[in-house]
Amino acid sequence: MLSALKPSVNNLLKPLAIGFEKVGIKPNHLTVFGLLFGIISFFLISNSRLTLGAFFLLLSGLMDALDGCLARVSGQVSEFGGFLDSVLDRYVDILVLVGIGLYGIDWVIVIVAVTGSLLVSYTRARAEKVIPKCDVGFAERAERIIIICVGLVFSRYLWHAVFLVAVLSHLTALHRVVYTYLYLKRLKS
């Protein structure tokens, strides 16, 4: 959903990315910073510091957006960089939801949200082995981060936010399965 805004967001981030390039910061540095901010978010959330945890989760998401922008601006796009970014993003996704579980949200819904979040990424990765692009669905990473951050800031709705992520992420994964099936079926006809 928010992927349609990606070009506009990249234009907004471009001056910041250029500034990072000038001081010698590399895209993979930002990817690692994103992980570090995610780890901080995990510790804050699991220790009931939800608003501060949301802030660090947003910083992690910002690093995730900036690393790709910096890679494109500086001509440092690499297959390994994309791979590293995806792997570390999954760690942050898992850590934040585990932190929410440790905070006290029902583990069943947390586990369903974790598996859904992982399947969103996995279905895209597998689909893009056989079709050019598979970024369809309601709950890509940016949407999930926003939903969780809103739940963290308005803590009385945190369970609802995790539930929403659980449902939307599984619907997104299923949407990607159907989309890939139909795409491949059209190619054969």
C-alpha positions, 0 to 999 in steps of 0.5 A, spaced: 500 500 500 505 505 502 509 502 496 506 507 492 509 513 496 516 510 495 518 515 490 516 521 494 519 518 500 526 517 496 525 524 494 524 527 501 530 522 503 535 524 498 538 530 501 539 526 507 542 520 503 547 525 500 549 528 506 551 521 509 555 519 503 559 526 504 561 523 511 563 516 508 557 513 511 555 506 507 548 503 506 550 497 510 552 502 516 545 504 515 542 497 515 546 495 521 544 502 525 537 499 523 538 493 527 541 496 533 535 501 533 531 495 533 534 491 538 534 498 543 526 498 541 526 490 543 529 492 550 525 498 551 518 495 549 519 488 553 521 493 559 514 497 558 517 503 555 512 503 549 513 510 547 520 510 547 520 503 544 516 506 538 520 512 537 526 507 536 522 502 532 521 508 527 528 510 527 529 503 525 524 504 519 527 510 517 534 507 517 531 501 512 528 507 508 535 510 508 539 505 506 536 503 500 536 511 498 543 511 500 545 505 495 542 508 489 544 515 490 551 513 491 551 508 486 553 502 491 547 498 490 549 491 491 546 484 491 549 483 498 546 489 501 539 487 499 540 481 502 543 483 508 537 489 509 532 483 508 535 479 513 536 484 518 529 487 517 526 480 519 530 480 525 527 487 527 520 484 526 521 478 530 525 482 536 519 487 536 514 482 536 517 478 541 518 484 546 511 485 545 510 478 548 514 479 553 511 486 555 505 482 556 501 481 550 498 474 549 503 470 546 498 466 541 497 473 537 504 475 537 506 468 534 501 469 529 503 476 527 511 473 527 509 468 522 505 473 518 510 478 518 515 473 516 511 470 510 510 477 507 517 477 506 518 470 504 512 470 499 515 476 495 522 473 495 520 466 492 515 469 488 520 474 485 524 468 483 518 466 478 515 473 476 518 480 475 515 483 481 510 481 487 509 487 492 502 487 492 498 486 499 496 491 505 501 489 510 508 490 507 513 492 512 512 500 513 505 499 514 506 493 519 511 498 523 506 504 523 500 499 526 505 497 531 508 504 533 500 506 533 499 501 538 505 502 542 504 509 543 496 508 545 498 502 549 491 500 551 490 498 543 497 494 543 493 488 542 489 490 537 495 493 533 498 486 534 492 482 532 491 487 526 498 486 524 497 478 524 491 478 520 493 483 515 500 480 514 497 473 513 492 476 508 498 479 504 502 473 504 495 469 501 494 475 496 501 474 494 500 467 493 494 468 489 497 474 485 503 469 483 499 463 481 494 468 476 500 471 473 504 465 472 497 462 469 496 468 464 503 467 462 501 460 460 495 462 456 
